[in-house]
Amino acid sequence: MQKRSGSLLFLAGGLVIIAVGFFWLSRSGSPDLPDTVQTADQPEPLAASQAPRPAPSAATAKTAGPSGAPARPPATTAAQTTGSSTTMPLPEPVHHPKWPPQQRVELWQVDAADPDTTVDGIPATKMTVEPELLSSMHVGQEMTLPIPALNRSVTATLTSTHNQINNVEVFKGPITDGNDKDNVIITRGKTNTHVIVATREGVFSATIDNRTGSATLTDEGDINGRIDTGDDTMTVPGIEMPVPEAS
């Protein structure tokens, strides 16, 4: 009986030694094996470029493009830019404060100190004109034109305009304080401006230098008076024609 008990104790001690050795081996591990064992179900770690991106917020989703990059701002229409700070201002109209469009202007002034002169032997009146006034003429403008031969000024309103060759501008309008057929015609060229004032009392023409504003006014009656209305016909002697012979 005593021998049997000693055998059992020896067997139990051996089992304890085996268990301790197995436990020690499981704790130390093999130096050839990695610390962590990757199972078949565990996915491989992703690189930084492959990592999933966080979902964009609602504000970012509205402004982001299809690839996640910030989208370009929507095109701005002309109607949307009206009144904004980026709209180019319209150019201001050119005004001539010296001669407002509704104000009546005097086209020329007679040289009171020395008015008399001649043009090609025809009596004329010296005058001065503001060059800026010539360049600002327009339809609807009302002007007065002093006529020394009539001892008064006539008033005309420019009602129409058209261009001729070489950019010559022509303005026309009636004389408002005269006969129904009285009128003014102004022809503005590059260097000179010619004015015809046709009234019931007579026709007057002015020539104006656009650069200096110096002008002369002549009476067409004086020009017509210098035309020789005498008989300037010539008698042509007759020519004798031979009489054809009878056949």
C-alpha positions in Angstrom: 0.0 0.0 0.0 2.8 2.3 0.9 4.6 1.6 -2.4 1.4 2.4 -4.4 1.1 5.8 -2.7 4.7 6.7 -3.5 4.1 5.8 -7.1 1.1 8.1 -7.3 3.0 11.0 -5.8 5.9 10.5 -8.2 3.4 10.5 -11.1 1.7 13.6 -9.9 5.0 15.4 -9.5 6.0 14.5 -13.0 2.7 15.9 -14.3 3.3 19.2 -12.5 6.8 19.5 -14.0 5.4 18.8 -17.5 2.7 21.4 -17.0 5.1 24.1 -15.7 7.4 23.4 -18.7 4.6 23.7 -21.2 3.5 27.0 -19.6 7.0 28.4 -19.7 7.3 27.5 -23.4 4.0 29.2 -24.2 5.1 32.4 -22.4 8.5 32.7 -24.0 7.5 31.8 -27.6 9.8 30.9 -30.4 12.3 33.7 -31.6 11.5 33.0 -35.2 7.8 33.8 -34.9 6.3 37.3 -34.9 4.9 38.8 -31.8 1.4 39.0 -33.4 -0.1 36.4 -35.5 -2.4 37.7 -38.3 -5.4 35.6 -38.9 -7.0 35.1 -42.2 -10.0 37.2 -41.1 -8.0 40.2 -40.1 -7.5 42.8 -43.0 -4.1 44.2 -43.8 -3.5 47.8 -42.6 -4.1 50.5 -45.3 -1.6 53.1 -46.4 -2.2 56.8 -45.6 -3.3 57.6 -49.2 -5.7 54.7 -49.0 -7.3 55.6 -45.7 -11.0 56.5 -46.0 -11.8 60.2 -46.0 -14.3 61.7 -43.6 -17.7 62.4 -45.0 -18.1 66.1 -46.1 -20.3 68.4 -44.2 -23.5 69.8 -45.7 -21.9 73.2 -46.4 -18.8 71.5 -48.0 -20.9 69.2 -50.1 -22.7 72.1 -51.7 -19.4 73.8 -52.8 -17.3 70.7 -53.5 -16.8 69.2 -57.0 -17.3 65.6 -58.0 -13.8 64.6 -56.9 -14.0 66.4 -53.5 -12.1 69.4 -54.7 -13.6 72.9 -54.1 -16.0 73.6 -57.0 -15.6 76.8 -59.1 -18.1 79.6 -58.2 -21.1 79.7 -60.5 -20.9 82.0 -63.5 -22.3 85.4 -62.8 -24.8 86.7 -65.3 -25.2 90.3 -66.4 -28.4 90.6 -64.5 -26.7 89.5 -61.3 -23.8 91.9 -61.6 -26.1 94.9 -62.1 -25.6 97.3 -59.2 -22.6 95.3 -57.8 -19.3 96.9 -56.9 -17.6 95.1 -59.9 -19.9 96.7 -62.5 -18.0 99.2 -64.7 -19.6 102.7 -64.3 -21.2 104.1 -67.4 -19.3 107.1 -69.0 -20.8 110.4 -68.1 -22.3 112.4 -70.9 -20.3 115.2 -72.3 -21.8 118.5 -71.3 -21.1 122.0 -72.4 -22.1 124.1 -69.4 -21.3 127.3 -71.3 -24.1 126.5 -73.8 -26.7 124.2 -72.3 -28.9 122.4 -74.9 -32.0 124.2 -73.9 -30.4 127.7 -73.8 -30.4 130.0 -76.8 -27.0 130.9 -78.0 -25.6 133.6 -80.2 -23.8 132.1 -83.1 -21.5 135.0 -83.8 -20.7 138.5 -82.6 -20.1 141.5 -84.9 -16.7 143.3 -84.5 -18.0 146.6 -83.2 -14.6 148.3 -83.4 -13.9 147.6 -87.0 -16.8 145.7 -88.7 -16.2 146.6 -92.4 -14.1 144.5 -94.7 -14.2 143.1 -98.2 -14.1 139.5 -99.6 -13.0 139.3 -103.2 -14.0 142.9 -103.7 -17.5 142.3 -102.1 -18.4 144.4 -99.0 -18.5 142.1 -95.9 -18.8 142.3 -92.1 -16.1 141.0 -89.7 -17.4 138.7 -86.9 -16.1 136.3 -84.3 -17.4 132.9 -83.3 -16.5 130.6 -80.4 -14.9 127.5 -81.9 -16.3 125.3 -79.1 -19.8 126.4 -80.1 -19.2 125.1 -83.7 -18.2 121.6 -82.4 -21.2 121.4 -80.0 -24.0 122.1 -82.5 -26.8 119.6 -82.4 -30.4 119.1 -83.4 -32.8 121.0 -81.2 -30.4 123.8 -80.5 -31.8 127.3 -80.7 -29.5 130.2 -81.8 -29.6 133.8 -82.8 -27.7 135.3 -85.7 -27.1 139.0 -85.8 -27.6 140.5 -89.4 -26.2 144.1 -89.5 -27.9 144.7 -93.0 -31.3 144.0 -91.4 -30.5 145.9 -88.2 -31.7 142.9 -86.2 -31.0 139.3 -85.2 -32.9 136.3 -86.5 -33.6 133.3 -84.4 -33.4 129.7 -85.8 -33.8 126.2 -84.4 -31.8 123.3 -85.8 -34.3 120.5 -86.7 -32.4 118.1 -88.9 -28.8 117.0 -89.8 -27.1 114.7 -92.2 -23.6 113.9 -93.4 -22.1 114.4 -96.8 -18.8 113.1 -98.2 -15.6 113.7 -96.3 -17.5 113.9 -93.0 -19.1 117.2 -93.9 -22.0 117.8 -91.5 -25.1 119.7 -92.6 -27.6 121.3 -90.1 -30.9 122.8 -91.2 -33.7 124.6 -89.4 -36.4 127.2 -89.8 -36.2 130.8 -88.7 -38.8 131.0 -86.0 -39.3 134.8 -85.9 -39.6 135.3 -89.7 -41.5 134.1 -92.7 -42.6 130.5 -93.0 -40.0 129.8 -95.7 -37.1 131.6 -94.0 -34.4 129.1 -93.0 -30.8 128.5 -92.0 -28.4 126.0 -93.4 -25.1 125.3 -91.7 -22.4 123.2 -93.4 -19.5 122.3 -91.0 -16.4 120.9 -92.7 -13.0 120.1 -91.3 -11.5 123.6 -91.5 -14.4 125.9 -92.3 -18.1 126.3 -91.6 -20.5 128.0 -94.0 -23.8 129.5 -92.9 -26.6 130.5 -95.2 -29.4 132.7 -93.7 -32.3 132.9 -96.1 -34.9 135.5 -95.2 -37.6 137.4 -97.0 -35.5 140.5 -96.9 -32.4 138.9 -98.4 -29.9 136.0 -98.3 -26.7 136.3 -96.3 -23.7 133.9 -96.2 -21.0 133.6 -93.5 -17.7 131.8 -93.7 -16.1 130.8 -90.4 -12.6 129.5 -89.6 -13.1 126.5 -87.3 -9.8 126.9 -85.6 -9.6 130.7 -84.9 -13.3 131.5 -85.0 -12.8 134.5 -87.3 -15.7 135.0 -89.7 -17.1 137.2 -92.4 -20.7 137.9 -93.4 -21.7 138.9 -96.9 -25.0 140.0 -98.5 -25.8 137.9 -101.5 -27.6 141.0 -102.9 -24.2 142.7 -103.1 -22.8 139.7 -105.0 -25.7 139.7 -107.4 -25.4 143.4 -107.9 -21.9 143.1 -109.3 -23.0 140.7 -112.0 -22.9 142.3 -115.4 -26.4 141.9 -116.8 -25.5 143.7 -120.1 -25.8 142.3 -123.6 -22.8 140.2 -124.1 -24.0 138.3 -127.1 -21.9 138.1 -130.2 -23.2 138.2 -133.8 -21.9 135.3 -135.9 -21.6 136.1 -139.6 -23.6 133.9 -141.9 -22.0 131.1 -143.8 -22.8 130.7 -147.5 -23.7 127.2 -148.3 -23.4 126.0 -152.0 -26.6 125.1 -153.7 -26.7 121.4 -154.6 -26.8 120.9 -158.4 -29.8 119.3 -159.9 -29.4 115.8 -161.0 
